[in-house]
Amino acid sequence: MTALLVGTALAVASLCYVLYPLFRADIAVLPRPLADAGMHQTPAIDALRELEFDRQTGKISDADYETLKARYTEQAVAVMRAGDARVCARCGPRPERDAEFCSKCGAALIS
């Protein structure tokens, strides 16, 4: 009976130790720094990097690679051409600079 109580106490203490960082209020979440401050980081550019890595490691076929690369490249180019304008993944650059959603299709805009 004593061993059961000691084991339970150790398990609870271990669980509290492991979960403690998740409940701390003084930890601030910092945004991920950009590799190059002058370059726009977009989900499409990140997807292109991940796609290239998947192709090099053999996780994706050449046919799928070409299709996805064309789609992500088109999105990345649209973002770069738009400059500071907001871009919809479906409709392209949007004229609303302060909008969070596309006025045409309602999708979330890429900044």
C-alpha positions, 0 to 999 in steps of 0.5 A: 500500500505504501509503494502505491502511494509513493508511486502515485505521488511520484507520478503526480509530481512528474506530471506537474514538472512536465506540464508547468511550462505550459501554464506559466503566464510570464512566457511571451510568444515571440514571432519567428524572425524573418531570414531576410528583412527585405524579403516577404515571407509568405506561406507559399514561399515556406511551402516551396521550401518544404516541397523542395525538401520533400522532393530531395528526400523522395517523399513526393513524386515528380508529377506531384512536385511539378503540380504543387511547385507551379501552384505555390510559385504562382502564389509567391509571385503574386505576393511579391508583385503586390508589394504591400497589398494583400493577396488572396490565394484564389483571386490574387492581389486585392485592392483593400490594404487593411482587409483580412478577408477577400471581398470577392470569395471571403478567404483569408488574405496573405499579407 
